[in-house]
């Protein structure tokens, strides 16, 4: 998030053209402006698409080598064609940049400035993941572009139980900026860590105000050269749904990327120095006054689209506000919110007295409220020299500061005293042995905790299960994957025979468990066990996790802080008072409807 002291985020802007993992971006004016500048200092990159393995010459003396491998075209230029620029925008220390994509109509893209080997982590400190749960279907249209183009399936990013009907995951950074390709992708995502940085709901007013999902890293799936664009897989279904196919990507010269790109690793996450703030953003290197700390591409959405409809098991429904609000920019007099989705900027906290960065609009931004096609871009700029390791602060404005002060003054611990969090139990040796159902009758787990297992039904198993009342499945280690996590009841535990190490020492006996596999919300239809059928399977201990029941995690606390980040004078005047305008428009439409 995004806190402060009072003195205190499939989707992608670069999602350009396709992939089995990404989203498509129409070429916005802001991207076109950046590309005009970018291409003006590069020799023509136009290649005859019909020549898949040839060298094309152009009037500038620059040649292009295209091949079938990965659909990437190489460009090379004579020294005479390299711009004579004395000072680069991006420092020599920077390893990852945002720049116009090498894909046609690709918008922004991410490029590596250094060679990478297969399995190397691209973003060492990882990105946060913000879970968006059960959007109100009556208002969710206000974030349709975010959902359609940028969000990931929650079940892939640990959000399995955050909602009953639907869980989406916002992944600022590579997960939102990288373009997608079905076959030519070169980076794969991992799995987020989960933690609350010790800010438990029983003593911290910051509980529930920031995401618990963090350190989501991406690794190279093949060796990469300096200048390669990072491509991820959005999933084949995502591409087919939008009738997209892989396009030809241009590889950029590193010198051009350093001159016209935006550095993405000036900011690294850490535990904020501000009490109750959770995570913070820190300078990864010395940063000069007036230098651009980070690019801040934005997606617009309506304030009302962040309404949650929580459907309880007893049939009751209650409204709440998405945690995403805390990561958006906005203004009290506007219905428009802006979600920043580049690396690290979501973790810059508020401090009115010690602010060392500011936000300014990139020249050429189209400030059209609620537009599906307009692109918005801010730049985060250093107000003074910032030393390596120093926490980065932004002034959120007096409205935010007053709201936080009021929240702290009025905050009381949640009435449900949660002594255990699932993420803590999963790493606590005291819970290494899972209790059976019989044992839980006298020694139960906390009410908010249950057990989940990694398990996947065999293909076409559902038809067989429908003809019987009980069955036994077969587990294999490949089932340990995010999508396969589901509730399970531990029926029996048994100790496996001791094994010997190479040194001849007897190792600690492992446990095996017989579990009754259940269904979970949002589970794929092909994996849902028929009603009334009992399906059992034997699994090892590492296939069992503790999970929190839906709506019991901290982000669903009734008293959790919710407030957008103020942009102050940078918020466009033409976007203000939309709340009042929309209210009057709604009233007018309602009257007209009633007259029909």
N, C-alpha and C positions, 0 to 999 in steps of 0.2 A: 504494500500500500504505500505508505503515504501518510505518515503522521507528522507529528510535530510537537514542539513544546510551544507554549504560548509566548514565548518572547520574541512552543508546542504542547485483473486481462485477464475438408477443412477449409474468405480467410486470407488472405495474404495479398499484400499490395504488390508483391512481386509475383503473385500467383499468376503469372501471366498466361501461360497458355495451356498447360495441360499437365496431366500426369495422373498416375494412379495415386496421387496423394495430394493434389492441391486444388487451387481455385483459379478461376479465370478473371483477368482484369482487363477491362477496356482501357485503352490508352487515354488517360485524362490530360487536361491541359497542362497541369503542373508537371506531369511526366514528360509531355512533349517539349515543354520549355527546357527542362533539364537535358533532354536528349538533343535538342538543337545545339545547345552549348557543347554537349559531349561530342556530338558528331562533327561539329564545325572544326574541331581540332584533330579529328581523326580522318584518315583517308576513307574514301567511300567503302562501305561494307556491303554493298549490294552484290549479290551473287545470283547467277542464273540457277534457279532451282532445278533445272533439268540436268545440270552437270553434277553428278553425285561424287565424282572423284577426279576433279580437274583443277587446274590453276587458272584463275581469271585475272587478267591484268586490267588496270584502270588508268585513267589519265594522270593520276597522282604518283604513279610508280609503285603503288602498294599492291601486294599480291595476297590472294586468299587461297588457302588450301582446304578443301572440303572433302570429307570422307564419310563413309557409312557408319563408322564406329561411333556409337552414342549420339549420332546426329549433331556433332560439334564441328564448326568451321574454325580454322585457325587463321589469324591475321598477322601479318608481319610488315614492318615498314622500314624504309631506309632511315638512317640517322637524320637525313635532311628533312624528313617529314615529321620528326618528333618535335612537339611544341617547345620553344625555348622559354621555359618557365623557371624562375629562380627559386621559388618557394612553393612547396606543395601544401594543399589543405590537410592531407592526412600524414601523420608523422611516420617515420621509418619504423617505429615500434609497433604500429597497428598491424594486426594480422587478418582482420575481417572487416569488409566495408559493404555499405549499401550504395548501389549505383544503378543507372538504367540497365535493365535486363538485356541479355543477349538474345532473348526471344522476341520475335515481332509481336507488338502489342502486349509485351510482358510486364509493362509497368516497371516497378523497382525490382531489383534482384539482389542477392547476396553473393559476394565473391571472396575467395581466399587470396590473401596477398603472399602467402608462403606455401611451399610444397607440403602436402599432407600424406601420410601413409595410411593404408587401410586400417580401420579400427581406431584411428586417432580421434580424440574428442575435439570437436570443432568449437564448442563454447564451453570452456573449462568449468565455469562456475554455474552453468545451467540457467534456465529460465523458470519463472513461476508459471503455474497453471491455475486459472480461475474458473471454478465450476459454476455453470449457469443452469439452474434447476427449475423445472416445471414452469416455464414462462406462461403467463396468462394468455390464452389463445385470442382473447378479445383485443389485446393491446400489442401483442408480440410483433405485429407487422411493422412496427416502428424500428425494429432492428433486423429487418429481413436481409439486408445486405451482409451484415455481420454473420448471421446464421448461414446464409446461402453460400458465402464465399470464404469465410475465415474460420469457422468453428470446427472442432474435432468431436468425434464420438466420445462421450464421457466414459464409457466402459473401457476405452483404450488407455485412459489416463487417470485411473484410480477413482473415478467419480461414480462407480457402480451404484452406491446406495445413497447418494446425496439427494436424489429425487425419486418420485414414484412413476411419473409419466415419461419424463424426458430429461436427460442430462447432457449438456454440451460443455465442451472445454475450450476456453480461450487460452491460447499459448502465445503470448507476446514474444518477439524475437524471431528466431529461425522458423518456428512453427507458423508464423504469420507472414513473414517477409519472403521466404524462399519460394520460388516457383516450383511447380510440380511437373513431373514427367512419368509416364507409365513404365517405360523401359529404360530410359536414360538417366534415372535418378542416381545420385552418388552419395547420399547421406541418409541415415536411418535414425529414428528417435528411440530413446530408451524408455524409462519408466520413472515418474517423479518420486522423490522422497516425500515423506509426510512428517510434519512436525509443527509445534506451536511455539517454539523457542522459549518454552517455560512459562508462557503467559496463560496460565490456567484460568478458567472461567470463575473460579472461586475467589480470586483475589485481584484480577487485572481488568480494568475497564477497556483494555485493548483487545480482549478476547472476542473473537468473531469478526473483528474489523479488518483482518488481513487473511489471505489464503494460507492454508496449511500445506499446500502442494507446491513443492519447490525443486530446484536443482534438476530440472528436466533437460537432459543433455542430448546432443546429436553427435553421431560419429560418422566418419567417412566410411562408406561401404566399398571403396576402391581407392587406389592411390590417386592423388590430385596434384596438379601442377599449380604453381603460382599463376593467378589470373583466371582460374577455373571458376565458373559460376556454380553455386550450390543448388542442387535440385533434390527435392524430396518426393515421396510417393503419397499422393492423396487417396489412393485406392482406385481400382479400375472402375468401380461403380460410380464414383464421383465424376470421373471423366466421361463415362458413357452417358450419364444423366444430362450432361451439358454438351454432348456431341463434340467433344474435344479430342484431339490427337496430338501426339508429340510433334513439336516443331523443331526447326533447325536453330541451334544456339550458337552465338558468336562468342568466341573466347576473347577477352579483353587484354590489352597490354597493361602490365602492372603499373607502369609510369602514368598512364591515363587514369587508371583507377585511383591512384594516390592523389592525382590532381583534382578529379571531379567527383570522387566518391565521398561518403560520409563514414567516418570510423565508427565501428559498432562495439569496440571493446575498451573504450575509455572508462567505462563504468563496470564495476564488479559488485556483487551483493555481499552483504555481511550483516551482523546483528547491529541494529542501530544504537547509537549512544543516547537516544531519546527514550525516556521511560515509557513503557507500554506501547512503543511504536512497532516492535517486531523487527522486520527486516529494514535495512537501509541500503543506500547506494554509496559507493566509495570510489575515489579516483584510483585507477589502476596505474597511473603514471602522472608525472607533473603536467599540469594543464595551464596554459597561458591565458591571461586576461583577454577577453573578446574572442577567444577561440571557440569553435563549435564543439561542444561536449558530446552531443548526440543528435541524430535526426529524430524528429517526432512526427512520423506520418500518422494520420488520424482517420477514423471512421466515424461518421455521424450516425446518431440514433436518437430516438425520442425518449424523453424521461419516462413516459408512461409504459414504454416497452419493457422496463426493468421490474415490472410488477410480477410477483410470484403468486400462483394459486396453489396452496398446499392442501392436498386432499388427504385427510387423516383416514386411518383404517376404520374408524367408527362412522365414516360418512360425512363428517363435518369438513368445512372448507374455510381456510383463513388466508388473508392476504399478507404479503411481506415484500421486502425490496431486495433485489439481487445484490450480492456482494460486489458485483462489477461496478456499481455506482461509485464505490470508493476509489476506483482506478480511472474514472472518467473526469474530463475537464468540463466545466459548465458555468452557469451563472444563475443566481436565484430567480431572475426575471425572465428566464428562457426555458422553453421546453426542449431545446436542443442540447444534447450531450455529445462529447467527442472522446472516443476511446483511442489512446495512444498504443501502438502495437510494435514498437521497436525495442531493441535490447536494453534492459536496465532502467529505462525512464520510469517504469511503473513503481520502482522502489525508492524514488527520490522523495524524502520526507519534507514536512513543513517546518520552517523556522523563520519567523518574521525578522528576528534580530540578526541572525547569522546567515541569511540567504546568500549563497555565493554563485547562483545561476539564475538566469531569467529565460523566458520563452518569447520568441518573436516569430512572426509569420514569414514564411518563405515568400519572396516576391513572386507573384503570379498565382498564388493560391486562389481557387474559386470559392468565395465565401457565400455559397448558396445553401440556405438551410434545408435539411432533409432531402437533399438531392442524392439520387442513386448513382449518378455519374460523376459529379464533381469530386475533386480530390483536394484534401486539406493537408497542409504540412507546416509544422512549426520546427524551429531550431532551438535547441537548448544551448545557451551561450554563457560562458564564464564571466561573472561580474568582476572578478579579480583573479590573480594567480592562485591556483589550487594545488596543494602539494599532494604527492602520491600518498595514498592511505587516508586522506582527509575525507570525512563524510560530506556528501553533496546535499545542499538544502535549497529548497524553492519556497518562496513566500506564496502560500495558498490564498492569502487574503483574509480580511477581518471577519467575513461571514463564516468561513470555515473555522477560524480560530475560536470564535465565540461559540459555535456549535459544539466543538470539541470540549471547551471549558464547561459548558452546560452539561454535556454528557458525563464528564468526570465527576462533577459536583453531585449529580443526581443518581449516579450509578450505584447499584447494589448487586451483590452476587446473585447468580441465577438460582431460583428456588430448588432446582434439581441439582443436588450436590453430586457432581461427577468426580469420583475419586480416581478413576482410571480412564485413560484414552487408549483407543485401539492401537495407535502407532507406538505407544509406550509399552503396552503389553506384548507386542510382537517382538520387542527387543529385550524384554525383561526375562532373565533366567528363571525367575520364580514361576513363570507361566510356560516354561518349555514343555511340560507334560500337560496334555490337554485332558480335561475332565470328561468323563462319559456322562450321558444323560442321567444315569442312576446316581453318580457322584454329585451332580449338580443339584439334585433334590435336597441335599443337606449342606452343600457348599457351592452355592450358585455364583455365576459371574454377575457383574453389575447389570442392571436392567437394560442399559443401553448397548450392551455388548453381546454379540453372537459369533458363532464360528462360520467361516467360509472355506470352501475347498476349490482348488483348481481341478476342473474336470470337464471333459467334452464328450458328448454322446457320439457314437460312431455314425457315419453317414447313413441315412435312411433308417435309423434305429427307431424313430418315432412310430412307424407303422407296426413294428414288432411289439413295441411296448403297449400299444392300444389293445392287443389281443390277450394280454396277461395282466395279473394284479401285482406281480412282484418279479424282479429280475436282478441280476448281478452283472455289473459292468467290469471292464478292464481298464486299469490306469496305466499310463506311460508318462515318463518325465517330460515329453514334448508338450504335454497339456499345461505346463506352468507358463501361462501367457495371460495378459490382462483380460482379454475377452472371455476367458473360460472361468473366471471367478464367480462362484455361486454359493448360496447358503447350504450348509450341511449340518447334520446332527451326528455327534460322535456316539456310536452305539457300543463299541468295544475297543479296548486297547490291549495290545499284547507286546511283549518284549521280544525282539529278534535275537537270535544267537549272537554271542560276542564274536567279533572278528579280531584278527591279529594284524598289527602294523608290520612294516618291513623290519623294524627293530625287534620284532618278536613280542612286543608289549601288547597286552590285551586292551583293546579300545573300548570306550564307553558303549554300553548296549544301546542300540537304536530302538525306536518304537514304531509300530505299525498300527493303523487305525482302520476299523470298519465304520464307514459313515453312510448315513441315509442322505442322498443327494436331493436337494430341493430346487425350486425355481426362484428367480429374482426378477424384480421389475426391470423392464427394458431388455430382457434376454431375447435373443433371436428366436423366432418361432420354431426353427428346426432343432432348437436345443431345449425346448420346453417339455418337460415330462408330463404325460397326460394326467389329468385330474384323477385321483384315486389310486394311481399306480405308485408302488414303493420300489425305488431303485437304489441298490446298495453297491458299494465299491470299496476295495481295500486301498488305502493311500498311505504314503510316508508322512512323517511329521512336517517336512518342508512344503507339503502341498496344502497345509491348513494355516489360515490366518484368522486373527481376531478382526472383526469389523464392527462398525457403529451403525445402529439402526437408522433408517431414513429419518431425516430432520432432527437428529440428535447431535450432529457435529456442531462445532462452535459457530460456523457461519450461519446457522439457523437460530441462534439465540435471539429471543424476543428483545433483549436489551442490548443487542450489538449495535455499535455506532455505524451510521450510514450518512455520508455526505460527499457530494462531488467536490473535486478540487477547483478552486476559483481561479479564473484566468485574469481577473482584474481588468485593467484597461485594455488588455489584449483581446478581450472578448468582443466580437464585432457588434456594433450598435444595431445593425439591421437584424440581428438574431434575438434581441432582447424583447421582452413583453410578449413573447409567443404564447406563454401560458394563458395570458388574458385573452389574446386574440383567438387562440384555439378554443377557449371556453365559450366565447361569444359565437364562434362559428358553429360549434357543436350545438349550442342552444338554437341557433338559426336553423340548422339541419333538422333538429328534433321537431321544431315547430312545423317545418315544411313537411316532414314525414307524417306528422299527426294530421295534416290537412288532406293527405292523399286518400 
